[in-house]
Amino acid sequence: MNVLFVALGATRRSAVVRQSTRVVADGGEAAILVGAASAWARERLPDGVDAVELTALERRYRPAAVRIPLYRIPRLLLRVCLPGPLRGVGDRLDAGYRRRVARPVDRGLARVYRRDPAAIRRRAVERELLRRRSIDLVVVGDPQSLVTASELADVIAGAGARLAYSIEGDGAHGRPPAVPTGG
């Protein structure tokens, strides 16, 4: 089972690390969506567990209508026109094109396609995490992640993943069974 832990606040780091270790030990893959990588710098993540920074995902997001004509087509043309021993020249031309043309145009277009930060977050998480890694279960790791998880609930359900608060519990709903109270 592939599990994504949403731990943006980093207040329950040890519990998230413990649960991700259990997922990897059971033969699954785990990723942790963090708010700031610096908050997790002291934690030793087990092998097979990736920490993905949410702000980096949002920063790298570009719609296909911008990404393909601005970055992919010019790179493809340079690789086709300058093959083999001329590849170094093509790489330098590509770097210059990106620096002088693509990035300034992308910054200008970013004002248009980055108007709704919640939509950017939904699209970036869906494309980079849920679809690419084929996530089966999304676990909310700390209280600070509840708002983000609720914003992403429809995207999570649309990707075929379940939303839970722990990998432990009754299995059906991902939460511990209710304890009756006296009174």
Secondary structure, DSSP 8 states (H G I E B T S, - for coil): -EEEEEESS-TTHHHHHHHHHHHHHTT-EEEEEES-GGGGSSS---TTEEEEEHHHHHHH---HHHHIIIIIHHHHHHHHHS-GGGHHHHHHHHHHHIIIIIHHHHHHHHHHHTS-HHHHHHHHHIIIIIITTT-SEEEE-SGGGHHHHHHTHHHHHHTT-EEES-SSSSSSSSS--------
